[in-house]
Structure formats: C-alpha cells, structure tokens
Amino acid sequence: MTLAFLLTSLVVVATPGTGARYTVATGLAHGTRASVLASLGCTIGIVPAMLAAVTGLAAILHN
C-alpha cells in the first residue's frame, strides 16, 4: 500500500456524501425533526441498492 493510495482513501472516506449534506442542509433549514426524517429517508433509499448488490454477489458466488 503506497502513501498516495492511503491519502486518497482517507480523503474519500472523510468526505461527507450527498446524504450527509442533504441531512445537514435540511436540519439547518427546517429543524431537528426534519433532519431526522431526512436521514431516515436517505437510509431507506440505500436499502434497495444494497439488496441488489448483495443478491447479485450471491448469484455470482453461487455459480
């Protein structure tokens, strides 16, 4: 593992994604309750993509 790879990985992991930005923006504009609902919505939105990835990987590993 090179130093460049390590630094690049650190930047990618430390940078907030769109869900975090949306949650913070919603919280600042509309308050705590809206922020909690936004984070819940972002989390629920990830579930179908996660399930597709898991089932696709399971199908590949099964063959």
ZABABA-958562 format. One record per residue: x, y, z of N, C-alpha, C in turn. Coordinates in nm, 2 decimals. Example, Ala and Ser with C-alpha at 12.3 -4.5 7.8 and 13.67 -1.06 7.14 Angstrom:
2
> neast,nnorth,nup,caeast,canorth,caup,ceast,cnorth,cup
> 1.32,-0.57,0.78,1.23,-0.45,0.78,1.32,-0.33,0.78 $
> 1.28,-0.22,0.71,1.37,-0.11,0.71,1.29,0.00,0.79 $
//
This chain:
63
> neast,nnorth,nup,caeast,canorth,caup,ceast,cnorth,cup
> 0.08,-0.12,0.00,0.00,0.00,0.00,0.09,0.12,0.00 $
> 0.07,0.21,-0.10,0.15,0.33,-0.11,0.09,0.44,-0.03 $
> 0.17,0.54,0.00,0.13,0.66,0.07,0.02,0.73,-0.01 $
> 0.03,0.74,-0.14,-0.06,0.81,-0.22,-0.20,0.74,-0.21 $
> -0.20,0.61,-0.21,-0.33,0.53,-0.20,-0.39,0.56,-0.07 $
> -0.31,0.55,0.04,-0.36,0.58,0.17,-0.42,0.71,0.19 $
> -0.35,0.82,0.14,-0.40,0.95,0.15,-0.53,0.97,0.07 $
> -0.53,0.91,-0.05,-0.65,0.92,-0.13,-0.77,0.85,-0.07 $
> -0.75,0.74,-0.01,-0.85,0.66,0.06,-0.91,0.74,0.18 $
> -0.82,0.81,0.25,-0.85,0.89,0.37,-0.94,1.00,0.32 $
> -0.91,1.07,0.22,-0.99,1.18,0.17,-1.13,1.13,0.12 $
> -1.14,1.02,0.05,-1.26,0.97,0.01,-1.35,0.93,0.13 $
> -1.30,0.87,0.23,-1.37,0.82,0.34,-1.42,0.94,0.43 $
> -1.33,1.04,0.44,-1.36,1.15,0.53,-1.46,1.26,0.47 $
> -1.47,1.25,0.34,-1.56,1.35,0.27,-1.71,1.31,0.29 $
> -1.79,1.40,0.33,-1.93,1.36,0.35,-2.00,1.34,0.22 $
> -2.09,1.24,0.21,-2.16,1.22,0.09,-2.28,1.30,0.07 $
> -2.36,1.27,-0.03,-2.48,1.35,-0.06,-2.58,1.34,0.05 $
> -2.59,1.22,0.11,-2.69,1.20,0.22,-2.66,1.29,0.34 $
> -2.53,1.29,0.37,-2.50,1.38,0.49,-2.52,1.52,0.46 $
> -2.48,1.57,0.34,-2.50,1.71,0.30,-2.65,1.74,0.30 $
> -2.73,1.65,0.25,-2.88,1.68,0.25,-2.94,1.68,0.39 $
> -2.89,1.59,0.47,-2.94,1.59,0.61,-2.90,1.72,0.69 $
> -2.78,1.76,0.67,-2.74,1.88,0.74,-2.81,2.00,0.69 $
> -2.83,2.01,0.55,-2.90,2.13,0.49,-3.04,2.13,0.54 $
> -3.11,2.01,0.54,-3.25,2.01,0.59,-3.26,2.04,0.73 $
> -3.16,2.00,0.81,-3.17,2.03,0.96,-3.15,2.18,0.98 $
> -3.06,2.24,0.91,-3.04,2.39,0.92,-3.16,2.47,0.87 $
> -3.22,2.42,0.77,-3.34,2.50,0.71,-3.47,2.47,0.79 $
> -3.49,2.35,0.84,-3.62,2.31,0.89,-3.62,2.25,1.03 $
> -3.51,2.23,1.09,-3.50,2.19,1.23,-3.47,2.04,1.25 $
> -3.46,2.01,1.37,-3.42,1.87,1.41,-3.51,1.76,1.36 $
> -3.64,1.78,1.37,-3.73,1.67,1.33,-3.71,1.64,1.18 $
> -3.70,1.75,1.10,-3.68,1.73,0.96,-3.55,1.67,0.92 $
> -3.45,1.70,1.00,-3.32,1.64,0.98,-3.32,1.49,1.01 $
> -3.39,1.45,1.12,-3.40,1.31,1.15,-3.48,1.23,1.04 $
> -3.59,1.29,0.99,-3.66,1.23,0.88,-3.58,1.23,0.75 $
> -3.50,1.33,0.73,-3.41,1.32,0.61,-3.31,1.21,0.62 $
> -3.25,1.19,0.73,-3.15,1.09,0.75,-3.22,0.95,0.74 $
> -3.34,0.94,0.79,-3.42,0.81,0.78,-3.45,0.79,0.63 $
> -3.49,0.89,0.56,-3.52,0.87,0.42,-3.40,0.83,0.34 $
> -3.28,0.89,0.37,-3.16,0.86,0.30,-3.12,0.71,0.32 $
> -3.14,0.67,0.45,-3.10,0.53,0.48,-3.20,0.44,0.42 $
> -3.33,0.46,0.41,-3.42,0.38,0.35,-3.39,0.37,0.20 $
> -3.35,0.48,0.14,-3.32,0.49,0.00,-3.20,0.40,-0.04 $
> -3.11,0.38,0.05,-2.99,0.29,0.02,-3.03,0.14,0.02 $
> -3.13,0.11,0.09,-3.16,-0.04,0.11,-3.18,-0.11,-0.02 $
> -3.26,-0.06,-0.12,-3.28,-0.13,-0.24,-3.15,-0.15,-0.32 $
> -3.06,-0.05,-0.32,-2.93,-0.07,-0.39,-2.85,-0.17,-0.32 $
> -2.85,-0.17,-0.18,-2.78,-0.27,-0.11,-2.83,-0.41,-0.13 $
> -2.96,-0.43,-0.13,-3.01,-0.56,-0.16,-2.98,-0.61,-0.30 $
> -2.98,-0.52,-0.40,-2.94,-0.56,-0.53,-2.80,-0.60,-0.54 $
> -2.71,-0.53,-0.47,-2.57,-0.56,-0.47,-2.55,-0.70,-0.40 $
> -2.62,-0.72,-0.29,-2.60,-0.84,-0.21,-2.65,-0.96,-0.29 $
> -2.77,-0.95,-0.35,-2.82,-1.06,-0.43,-2.74,-1.09,-0.55 $
> -2.69,-0.98,-0.62,-2.61,-1.00,-0.73,-2.48,-1.07,-0.70 $
> -2.42,-1.04,-0.59,-2.30,-1.10,-0.54,-2.33,-1.25,-0.51 $
> -2.44,-1.27,-0.44,-2.48,-1.41,-0.41,-2.50,-1.49,-0.53 $
> -2.56,-1.44,-0.64,-2.58,-1.51,-0.76,-2.45,-1.54,-0.83 $
> -2.35,-1.45,-0.82,-2.22,-1.47,-0.88,-2.15,-1.58,-0.81 $
> -2.15,-1.57,-0.67,-2.08,-1.67,-0.59,-2.15,-1.81,-0.60 $
> -2.27,-1.82,-0.63,-2.34,-1.94,-0.63,-2.30,-2.03,-0.75 $
> -2.27,-1.96,-0.86,-2.23,-2.03,-0.98,-2.09,-2.07,-0.98 $
//
